[in-house]
Amino acid sequence: MENIENQLTRVRELSLQDKPEEALALVNTLDDTGDMGGMVCFARGNIYMQLEQFALADECYNLAVGKGFVDFRLYMNLASVNMQMDKIERAELFYRQAAELDATQVIPLSMICEMRLQLGDLNGAMAVAEEMAQRHPTLIDGFKLNLTIMLELGMYQEAMGILSEIENRFSAHPDYILLRSFVVSKLETANAAMKYLEEKESCFFESEAKLLYTQEKARLLLSRAVEFLRASAKDEYRAALQQAIDVLNSAGDALGLEMRLMRISVYEELEQYADVIAALDTTATFLKESKSISANTTAILDRIAEKRSEVSAKIGLN
């Protein structure tokens, strides 16, 4: 038994070293008929999952269950491979089992909510989000999912009601502040939301949170610009756009894709075409240097190239 444990440790090491074929060859030499058979099947399933051979992974995980192996990770992985195979009902079942196995974990219910959102089942997603909030009242996750869905549906008054109910628990949480800022901007004005956001700036002390603060501040400035445009206050409109640019630029190279695209559109609105081209080029470089290039990334790069040609033509660079 001790030798099998040592071998399974070696299997995990090979997997972490991105050597799944070697890991699979080793785990296939191990006895899966004894007391540790469930662990062996689980380890084999993990390798098949890494190799994206999801049907084989599912088979191994089910063998592990049949051998009496009980583990939170097993049911999470079973759910994941079934999602990959578009077996949504089975995936939800396994996430449910994972949630019951470890009631302290919020991730299984969160995944169910996300699946229902992807299927367009908004009512079902909201029901799970509410269940999360009831099970984990000290965590913002369930409330955040529920509020996000409500905002997508334009239920701003209802969202503000929930925000008011949970204010004592989460008033210093960045996610809460961002949600409330958005709702205030919809129910009142961009200025009112900006005042609230800036009062809470000290709550955004982590690097990722600071970027979210920057993004929300820029969004509010753009909303303020729209308000000025509607009032035919053109000078104030352009000033608000420039302020948005300054806020985005303050983040430097830490800007994410969404904020980079936002900056490009603002530069174009200001007719600062040389800056548009520079921003397009840095965004293209940012995407090319990202860890994963997907079909969506390729499509964005193609659009950037088209936009660069359009803008270059406007200022006579072509």
C-alpha positions, 0 to 999 in steps of 0.5 A: 500500500505504501508503495502505491501511495509513493507511485501515486505521488510520482504520478501527480508530480509528472502531471504537474511537470506537464508529462501526462503520457509518462504519468499515464504509463506509470499509473497503468502499472498500478493495481486497481483491484485492491484497497487503493483501487479507487485512488488509482482509478481517480488518478488515472481519470485525472490524467485522461482529463489532462489529456482531454480524453473526457470519455475515458476520464469519466469511465475512470472516475465512475470506476473510482466511485464504484470502488467506494472512493469518496472525495470532493475533487472526484465529484467536481472532476466528474461534473467537469468532464460531463460538462465537456461532453455536454451532459449538462444534467449529469454535470449538475448532479455531480456538482450537487453531490460535491456540494453535499459532500463539503458544505463549506465549498461555494464553488459547486453551486456557483458552477451550477449557476453558471451552467444555467446562465449559459443555457439561458435559464435565468430563473433557475440561475437566480434560484441557485444564487439565492440558495448559495446566499442562504447557505453561505451568508457570510460570503458575497458569492451568491449575492453577487451572482443574483445581483449580476443577473438582476442587473442584466434584466434591468431590475435596478430597484430590486437590486438596490433593495438587496444591496441595502439588506446586505450593506452591513456585511459587505460595505467594504467588499470591492465587489459590493462597492462596484455593484452598488456603484453601477446601480447608483449610476442607473438609478441616480447619476454618474456623478452620484455613483462617482462620489460613492466610488471615490469615498470607497477607494481605500477598500481597493488595496489589492492590485486586481481590485485596483484595476477594477476600481480604475475600470469602474471609474473610467466607465462612470466618466464615460457615462458622465460624458454621455450625460453632457452630450445629451445636454449639448455641453460639448466642452464638458463632454470632451473633458470627461472623455479626456478624464477617462483616458487619464484614468485608464492610462494611470494603470499603465501596462496592468490594463486588461483587454476590456480597458484597452479596447475602451481606451481605443474607442475613447481616443477615436471619439476624441479624434486623437488618431495617432493615439488610436494607432498607438493603442491598437498596436499595444493592444495587439502586442498584449494579445499576442503575448498572452498565454492562450490564443483562442479563436476569439483572440484571433478575431479581435486581432483581425478587427484591430488590423482592420481598424488600424487600416481605417484610422491610418487612411484617415490621417494619410498613413496608407 
